[in-house]
Amino acid sequence: MPGIEHTQLKGLTIKNMIVTIACTTSMVIAVMGAYYGLKSQNDINDLRIRVTEARITVLEQQIREMQLKNK
């Protein structure tokens, strides 16, 4: 008597279904991992932009103060 992995259901074996589910699961995990990696990278880039904008604002204020002192 063959094992359960060789049992057929309209031409599909249990083994084929298990392999298909495992492959689909690994692909979904890979895509989700890439998505969350890109999302976290996007968050880091947003933070860097905010810090850079804040520094630019401080520098512009210092330039204005220096220009007022020179007048």
Steps between C-alpha positions, in 0.01 A plus 500: 500500500651833395557776754263794538732724297431283193121508534337671203204736493392547135859480375655709780708323758515615860877539453445744209253702706742517793784613273274762337387635837857509632628684192212748509561563870871562446425742215249691710748523786771627264272765349377615841856519629606711204196725543563562869870554429417766243240653731751531785758645260240754390438596864874547552522719189207712622676552832822601322309750287337654808839532674653656190213748468543597865872558447430712194257712701762553773764591241266746327430665836872526575563653156226760561648585838846540348362723224325719757822533704695604188257783416 
